[in-house]
Amino acid sequence: MSAPDSASFRRLIAWCFGPCIPAWAVLAGLVVFADLDRTAAAAGGVIVFAMMAVLVFSRLADFDRLIRYAEESLLNPDAPLPELSGSATARRLLTAIAALRKLWTERREAAAGLARSGQDVLDALPDPLILIDRRRRIISANTAAGELFDMDRTAQRLAGRDLASVIRDPKVLEAADLALQQRRKGTTQFTLPSPVEHTFGALVAPLPAINADGTAAIVALYDQTERLKTDRMRADFVANASHELRTPLAAVLGFIETLQGPAKDDAEAREQFLDIMLKQANRMTRLIDDLLSLSRIELREHTRPTEPVDVEAVIRSTVELFERQAEERRTTVTITIAPDVPAVAGDVGELGQVFHNLLGNAIKYGGDDGKVEITVTLSNYRPPAMQGRGPCLRIDIKDSGEGIPREHLPRLTERFYRIDTARSRQLGGTGLGLAIVKHIVNRHRGAMTIDSEIGKGSVFTVFLPPASPGAAAMRAAS
């Protein structure tokens, strides 16, 4: 007999003896005080024990099985139901216990499902989220938090750690202590220096009531890097635009004052000054035109153009516009277009502006006796910044100029960013051409990459998604 069975058997024997004690005491009293025959008293005691044993083993044994079933259910919710001998009361009790176990199981599964769904909701949030207890230890976190702190790309490694071991910023820890001790909400800002510097805002808010798992406060992080970068770019843009306009305007005003004064009657100086004033006025005109163009493109950047455009025709017409300039600089422009290149979904005017700016730069900065190669192919590669899947149109514009140092490449599309300011102004550049190209390409849901090597020239590559077959067919039919 196994150990549990032996214990149950001993318990049943004890149940048999226990109820017999009052009857045995009465028989003993009758023997002592009423001269009851001891043999009869012993026989009566045996009969009482036998009847009680029958009752216990036929009825109370079912209750013992119910007790064991209840004890096993605490450890194993799927414990099998016991077999009862036939006690109606025991069966009623078993039915009630089974119903209670079913209800408990359903509620347990519902609680587990709610916990899983709650974690799924947290993991779906794009911003990092951390839950901490009263001791400032992390209870749980979402996937974004695990990825942010690079904990094997999972939030489970964060659980159990002190918040100070994850975010080593005194302002965040002070806000967390304030929320935990004084139950007050706090906000602050901190910077993570690696792997790439990011600035985050942190909101630490206490929960109205401490949860069963000990969660006492929530730490929500939101990336402010792009917003701060945009604010800086906006401020730099205003400052740069003011500076770019002030310089030619000051020159024009200076020449006007000179012509009104000392050079009033000097015909040679007047012709020279008027020529310079015309160049400065044209420079201001180009700058204002580019600013207006950039503003219009930004306003429509969220709306993707859908008209099919023949890229080959746009490129060839753009090259024709630069024939005279290319001849003056003795620059050779070659065009190589793969067969069966599909149309792209775009805006003819804006794509023309893209190729006009890129080809103009290639001729201007390619040097005299240079060579510009334009290649159009259908590529299966899409840059990471480009949405969608499948092949796309790839347009490479390569020059044979001096090349661009690699440290400048990431900033070339910033407004008014120039590698050589004096040379750029001398060649008539406004510092906005590549910024316009970037925004037009973004509006077309494409991408642009820049590669350059000192002494070997630069390659500006534009990737554009092809037009849908239905749009291309409608274009061909019309």
Secondary structure by P-SEA (a helix, b strand, c coil): ccaaaaaaaaaaaaaaaaaaaaaaaaaaaaaacccccaaaaaaaaaaaaaaaaaaaaacaaaaaaaaaaaaaaaccccccbbbbcccaaaaaaaaaaaaaaaaaaaaaaaaaaaaaaaaaaaaaccbbbbbbccccccccccaaaaaaaccccccccccccccccccccaaaaaaaaaaaaccbbbbbbbbbccccbbbbbbbbbbccccccccccbbbbbbbaaaaaaaaaaaaaaaaaaaaaaaaaaaaaaaaaaaaaccccccaaaaaaaaaaaaaaaaaaaaaaaaaaaaaaaaaaccccccccccaaaaaaaaaaaaaaaaaaabbbbbbbbccccccccccaaaaaaaaaaaaaaaaaaccccbbbbbbbbbccccccccccccbbbbbbbbbbccccccccccccccccccccaaaaaaacccccaaaaaaaaaaaaccbbbbbbbccbbbbbbbbbbbccaaaaaaaaac
